[in-house]
Amino acid sequence: MAQQGSGNSTQPKLRVAFLLCFLVFSETVAAATYTVGGSDGWTLNMATWPRGKRFRPGDKLLFKYDPTIHNVVAVNRGGYRRCITPAGAKVYKSGKDEVKLRKGLNFFICNIAGHCESGMKIAINAV
């Protein structure tokens, strides 16, 4: 007599493969891209821009600005509060920088003299 269920041995493997593909795809689809500052771009007085927005790990921030007068620096909490660039901080200067948010607090400033102090900084909590 032929073995019954022999064709079913691959079904659990297919289900697992399908589930993994679904999870990877859904994570990619769930990520959003935000243009920092909206149509005004990355400029002075940005500290309130994140209000009312829900950020998740993996979301991307697009910083658009004139690279001859601004930049973007990913800093820690102290750098954000004191408007300083810690050693080893990542400095972006293309004028069209895309940064992927990590889970938790993410801090960004412009370190051109006086800009951070004039509100060119944001704190994003990705939850």
Secondary structure as GFF3:
##gff-version 3
##sequence-region A 1 127
A	DSSP	three_ten_helix	6	10	.	.	.	ID=ss1
A	DSSP	alpha_helix	11	30	.	.	.	ID=ss2
A	DSSP	beta_strand	33	35	.	.	.	ID=ss3
A	DSSP	three_ten_helix	38	40	.	.	.	ID=ss4
A	DSSP	beta_strand	60	64	.	.	.	ID=ss5
A	DSSP	beta_strand	72	75	.	.	.	ID=ss6
A	DSSP	alpha_helix	77	82	.	.	.	ID=ss7
A	DSSP	beta_strand	90	92	.	.	.	ID=ss8
A	DSSP	beta_strand	96	100	.	.	.	ID=ss9
A	DSSP	beta_strand	104	109	.	.	.	ID=ss10
A	DSSP	three_ten_helix	116	118	.	.	.	ID=ss11
A	DSSP	beta_strand	121	126	.	.	.	ID=ss12
###
